[in-house]
Amino acid sequence: MNLVWKLLRQHISIPQFVGFFFANLVGVVIILLGVQFYQDYKALDNEDSFMKADYLIVNKKIGALAGLTGAQNTFSTDDIDELKAEPFVEHIGAFTPSSYNVRAKFNVEGFVSFSTEMFFESVPDDFVDVESDAWNYKEGSSDIPIILPKNYLDLYNFGYAQGKGLPKLSEGILGAMKLQIQIDGNGQHGDFDGRIVGFSSRLNTILVPEQFMRWANQQYASGNAAKEPTRLIVEVSNPTDDRITSFLQDHDYETDEDKLDASKTTFILRVIVSIVMVVGVVISILSFYILMLSVFLLVQKNSTKLENLLLIGYSPAKVSFPYQALTVGLNVLVLILAVVIMLMVRGVYLEMFENFFPDLEVPGIGQALLVGVMLLVIVSIFNIIAVRNKVMSIWKRKE
């Protein structure tokens, strides 16, 4: 084996391997930073991680005389079909409101309890990205999963609790507690336990599973309950599409501009990150080509001597190993340095994030590491196979 290493050292082109090393390092750093930055950015809005990113809440505008004229602001089947036919619409669902009375009681240990009138709404489960076990209701169960608006918690902490001398509650503490839910309607009464599974800053409603809403409306709603929805949830393919705004204006529909802007920002960020990662992949592929070219030239320069080694009894595996070890070692070193650089750059932008979001809970780097290891394994396998095939061609020529 020492003979092979000596042959290897004789014809190594340092500039070629340095060029591969830095080109591959740049490519891997770009890829890892793209993955990690997007994960960290999503953490800024992690209270809505259970909702699809590119969705809009659409309702009809309510005119000043709507209450006097009795005009309806519901969506008919024709309205929904027309919206569904638009090319920018991927999926559409309706908000189903509760047609019964709901009262919630909340006990804070060591302090007085309080209760309030409230309401429920549901959307199709396709729009809610929560584990099925957490967002599930079985008929007859007293346990109801609930998603609350984040501004409700802010109102409690900075309004009600401060004025009443009650303790302030974090999302984690409130999520571990249960609400006592009382439902009345259609001459019936029911007691339930509300289990909070998430908070949303984009939805100003109290969400429950659609399965529970269907059952509860059948059980507690009166016969004259409204049948047509007043709000729609629409998943769009591209929030930046100008046709969305034009359609809403032409039909006197409205949506929250902040939510539309947030969807646009998220969509544009995904596109930018994708482009940056593609650039990183291209650079990595080019650097991989440089490495393979360098190794092939190195093997070619030593082909006569390698052939002699094969003739005196060295196996192709032993002859290939030093070249394979060189390429795999370079790939491992590239990954290690890429992770170090990624962590350094991440520390800089996380410091800026934390200045604006003091309570930001940043995710780990597991996903970026997984991508890096997958790249290392894939590239190393290709390197090993390519070197092996090159040496085997010399072996066959010997025969």
C-alpha positions in Angstrom: 0.0 0.0 0.0 2.9 2.3 0.7 4.0 2.0 -3.0 0.6 3.3 -4.1 0.8 6.3 -1.7 4.2 7.1 -3.0 2.9 7.0 -6.6 0.0 9.2 -5.6 2.2 11.9 -4.0 4.4 12.1 -7.1 1.8 13.5 -9.5 -0.7 15.3 -7.2 -1.6 18.7 -8.6 -2.0 21.0 -5.6 -3.8 23.8 -7.5 -6.4 21.4 -8.9 -7.2 20.0 -5.5 -7.2 23.4 -3.9 -9.6 24.6 -6.6 -11.9 21.7 -6.0 -11.8 22.2 -2.3 -12.8 25.9 -2.3 -15.3 25.5 -5.0 -17.0 22.6 -3.2 -16.8 24.5 0.1 -18.6 27.5 -1.4 -21.3 25.3 -2.9 -21.9 23.3 0.3 -22.0 26.5 2.4 -24.6 28.0 0.1 -26.7 24.9 0.3 -26.5 24.5 4.1 -27.1 28.2 4.7 -30.1 28.2 2.4 -31.7 25.3 4.3 -30.9 26.6 7.7 -31.9 30.2 7.0 -35.3 29.1 5.7 -35.8 27.0 8.9 -34.9 29.9 11.1 -37.1 32.3 9.1 -40.1 29.9 9.6 -39.5 30.0 13.3 -40.3 33.7 13.3 -43.9 32.7 12.5 -43.9 29.4 14.2 -47.3 30.1 15.8 -48.8 29.6 12.4 -46.7 26.5 11.5 -49.9 24.4 11.6 -51.4 26.5 8.8 -50.6 26.4 5.1 -48.4 29.4 4.2 -50.1 30.5 0.9 -53.7 31.0 1.9 -56.1 33.9 2.1 -59.2 34.5 4.1 -61.9 36.0 1.8 -65.2 37.6 2.7 -67.7 39.9 1.1 -67.6 43.6 1.9 -70.3 44.7 4.3 -71.9 47.9 3.2 -73.0 50.7 5.5 -76.7 49.9 4.9 -76.4 46.1 5.0 -78.1 45.8 8.3 -81.1 47.9 7.2 -81.5 46.3 3.7 -81.0 42.7 4.9 -78.4 42.1 2.3 -76.6 38.8 2.7 -72.8 38.6 2.8 -72.7 34.8 2.4 -71.1 32.9 -0.4 -73.4 30.9 -2.7 -72.5 27.7 -4.5 -72.1 29.8 -7.7 -69.8 32.2 -5.9 -67.6 29.4 -4.7 -67.5 27.7 -8.1 -66.6 30.9 -9.8 -63.7 31.5 -7.4 -62.6 27.8 -7.6 -62.4 28.2 -11.4 -59.7 30.9 -11.2 -56.3 29.8 -12.3 -54.5 31.1 -9.2 -56.7 29.0 -6.8 -55.2 25.7 -5.7 -57.7 24.7 -3.1 -60.7 26.3 -1.4 -62.6 25.6 1.7 -65.4 27.3 3.7 -65.5 28.4 7.3 -68.3 26.7 9.2 -69.5 28.7 12.2 -71.0 27.3 15.4 -74.8 27.6 15.4 -75.1 27.3 19.2 -74.1 29.1 22.3 -70.6 28.5 23.6 -69.3 29.6 27.0 -65.7 29.0 28.2 -64.5 28.9 31.8 -60.9 29.3 32.7 -59.5 28.5 36.1 -56.1 30.0 37.1 -54.9 28.1 40.2 -54.6 30.3 43.3 -56.7 33.1 41.6 -60.3 33.6 40.8 -61.7 31.9 37.7 -63.4 33.8 34.9 -65.7 32.8 32.0 -66.7 34.4 28.7 -69.0 33.9 25.8 -67.2 32.7 22.7 -67.8 31.0 19.4 -66.3 28.3 17.3 -65.4 28.0 13.6 -63.9 25.2 11.6 -62.1 24.8 8.2 -61.4 21.6 6.2 -58.7 19.6 7.9 -56.6 19.9 4.7 -55.8 23.4 5.7 -54.6 22.5 9.2 -51.1 21.0 9.5 -51.4 19.4 13.0 -50.6 15.8 13.8 -53.8 13.7 13.3 -53.7 12.6 16.9 -53.7 16.2 18.1 -56.3 17.5 15.7 -58.9 14.7 16.0 -62.4 14.4 17.5 -64.3 11.3 18.1 -68.1 11.6 18.4 -69.1 11.5 22.1 -65.7 12.5 23.4 -65.5 15.4 25.8 -62.1 16.5 24.6 -62.0 19.3 22.0 -58.7 20.4 20.3 -58.7 24.2 19.9 -56.5 26.7 18.0 -56.7 30.2 19.5 -55.8 33.6 18.0 -52.6 34.9 19.5 -54.1 38.3 20.0 -56.6 36.7 22.5 -53.6 35.8 24.7 -52.1 39.3 24.3 -55.5 40.8 25.4 -55.5 38.6 28.5 -51.8 39.2 29.4 -51.7 43.0 28.8 -55.3 43.9 29.5 -57.4 41.6 31.7 -54.6 40.0 33.7 -52.8 43.3 34.4 -56.0 45.0 35.5 -57.2 42.1 37.7 -53.8 41.2 39.2 -53.8 37.8 37.6 -50.6 36.0 36.5 -49.5 36.4 32.9 -49.6 33.2 30.8 -47.2 32.0 28.1 -48.3 29.9 25.2 -46.7 26.9 26.7 -48.4 27.2 30.1 -51.8 27.9 28.5 -51.4 25.0 26.1 -50.9 22.7 29.1 -54.1 23.8 30.7 -57.7 23.0 29.8 -60.7 25.2 29.2 -64.1 24.1 30.5 -66.5 24.5 27.6 -70.3 24.7 28.0 -72.4 24.3 24.9 -76.2 25.1 24.8 -78.6 24.9 22.0 -81.7 23.2 20.6 -82.8 22.5 24.2 -79.7 20.6 25.0 -76.6 21.2 27.2 -73.1 19.7 26.9 -69.9 20.0 29.0 -66.5 19.6 27.3 -62.8 20.1 28.0 -61.0 22.4 25.6 -57.4 21.4 24.8 -55.3 24.2 23.2 -53.0 22.8 20.4 -51.8 26.0 18.9 -52.0 29.8 18.5 -52.3 31.8 15.4 -51.5 35.5 14.6 -53.0 35.2 11.1 -56.5 33.8 12.0 -58.8 35.9 14.1 -61.1 33.0 15.0 -61.3 30.0 17.3 -60.8 26.8 15.3 -62.1 23.4 16.2 -61.9 20.2 14.1 -64.4 20.0 11.3 -65.6 16.6 12.5 -66.5 18.1 15.9 -68.3 21.1 14.2 -70.4 18.9 12.0 -71.4 16.7 15.0 -72.1 19.7 17.3 -74.2 21.6 14.7 -76.3 18.5 14.2 -76.7 18.1 18.0 -77.1 21.6 19.3 -78.0 23.9 16.3 -81.6 25.1 15.7 -83.3 24.3 12.5 -83.0 27.9 11.1 -79.2 28.0 11.4 -77.4 29.6 8.4 -76.3 27.2 5.8 -74.1 29.3 3.5 -70.6 30.3 4.6 -69.6 34.0 5.2 -65.9 33.4 4.8 -63.7 31.2 2.6 -60.2 30.0 3.1 -58.3 29.9 -0.3 -55.0 28.3 -1.0 -53.3 30.1 -3.9 -50.4 29.0 -6.1 -48.7 32.4 -6.2 -49.6 35.1 -3.7 -47.8 37.7 -5.9 -50.2 37.1 -8.8 -51.9 40.4 -9.7 -55.0 38.6 -10.8 -55.8 37.9 -7.1 -56.2 41.6 -6.3 -58.1 42.3 -9.5 -60.5 39.5 -8.9 -61.2 40.6 -5.3 -61.8 44.2 -6.3 -64.1 43.2 -9.2 -66.3 41.1 -7.0 -66.3 43.4 -3.9 -64.5 40.7 -1.9 -61.9 41.6 0.7 -59.0 40.0 2.5 -56.6 41.2 5.1 -53.8 43.0 3.3 -51.3 42.1 6.0 -51.9 38.5 5.5 -51.7 38.9 1.7 -48.4 40.7 2.1 -47.1 38.0 4.5 -48.0 35.3 2.0 -46.2 37.2 -0.7 -43.1 37.7 1.5 -43.0 34.0 2.3 -43.5 32.9 -1.3 -40.8 35.3 -2.6 -38.4 34.1 0.2 -39.0 30.5 -0.8 -38.2 31.4 -4.5 -35.0 33.2 -3.5 -33.9 30.4 -1.2 -34.6 27.9 -4.0 -32.6 29.9 -6.5 -29.7 30.3 -4.1 -29.7 26.6 -3.3 -29.8 25.7 -7.0 -26.7 27.9 -7.5 -25.0 26.1 -4.6 -25.9 22.7 -6.2 -24.5 23.9 -9.6 -21.2 25.0 -7.9 -21.0 21.7 -6.1 -21.5 19.7 -9.3 -18.8 21.7 -11.1 -16.4 21.2 -8.2 -17.2 17.5 -8.2 -16.3 17.5 -11.9 -13.0 19.2 -11.1 -12.2 16.6 -8.5 -13.0 13.7 -10.7 -11.0 15.3 -13.5 -8.0 15.7 -11.2 -8.3 12.1 -9.9 -8.6 10.7 -13.5 -5.5 12.7 -14.6 -3.7 11.4 -11.5 -4.6 7.8 -12.2 -3.8 8.3 -15.9 -0.3 9.6 -15.1 0.3 6.6 -12.9 -1.5 4.1 -15.1 1.7 2.2 -16.1 2.9 1.9 -12.6 -0.5 1.0 -11.3 -0.7 -1.7 -14.0 2.6 -3.0 -12.7 1.2 -3.1 -9.2 -1.7 -5.1 -10.4 0.6 -7.5 -12.2 2.6 -8.2 -9.1 -0.5 -9.1 -7.2 -2.2 -6.0 -5.8 -6.0 -6.2 -6.0 -8.0 -3.4 -7.7 -9.5 -2.6 -4.4 -6.1 -2.0 -2.7 -4.9 0.1 -5.7 -8.1 2.2 -5.7 -8.2 2.8 -1.9 -5.7 5.7 -1.7 -7.5 7.6 -4.4 -10.9 6.9 -2.8 -9.6 7.9 0.6 -8.2 11.1 -0.8 -11.6 12.1 -2.3 -13.7 11.1 0.7 -11.3 12.8 3.1 -11.6 16.0 1.1 -15.4 15.8 1.1 -15.5 15.2 4.9 -13.2 18.2 5.4 -15.4 20.3 3.2 -18.5 19.4 5.2 -16.9 20.1 8.5 -15.7 23.5 7.4 -19.0 24.3 5.7 -20.9 23.6 9.0 -18.4 25.8 10.9 -18.9 28.7 8.4 -22.7 28.2 8.4 -22.8 28.4 12.3 -20.7 31.6 12.2 -22.9 33.2 9.6 -26.0 32.0 11.4 -24.8 33.5 14.7 -24.6 36.9 13.0 -28.1 36.9 11.5 -29.7 35.3 14.6 -28.4 38.1 16.7 -30.2 40.5 14.4 -33.4 38.4 14.6 -33.3 38.3 18.4 -33.1 42.1 18.5 -36.5 42.3 17.0 -37.9 39.0 18.4 -36.6 38.6 22.0 -38.7 35.4 22.6 -37.6 33.8 19.4 -37.2 30.0 19.8 -34.7 29.0 17.1 -34.7 25.5 15.7 -31.7 23.2 15.7 -29.4 22.6 12.8 -30.4 19.0 12.3 -32.1 19.4 9.0 -29.1 21.3 7.5 -26.7 18.7 8.9 -28.9 15.9 7.3 -28.7 17.7 3.9 -24.9 18.0 4.3 -24.4 14.4 5.3 -26.7 13.3 2.4 -24.5 15.4 0.0 -21.4 13.9 1.5 -22.6 10.3 1.1 -23.9 10.8 -2.5 -20.8 12.6 -3.7 -18.5 10.1 -2.0 -20.3 7.1 -3.4 -20.0 8.6 -6.9 -16.3 9.3 -6.3 -15.6 5.7 -5.0 -17.4 4.1 -8.0 -15.7 6.4 -10.5 -12.2 5.6 -9.2 -13.0 2.0 -8.9 -14.2 1.9 -12.6 -11.1 3.7 -13.7 -8.7 1.3 -12.0 -10.8 -1.7 -13.3 -10.3 -0.4 -16.8 -6.5 -0.7 -16.2 -7.0 -4.1 -14.7 -9.0 -5.3 -17.8 -6.2 -3.8 -20.0 -3.7 -5.9 -18.1 -5.6 -9.0 -18.9 
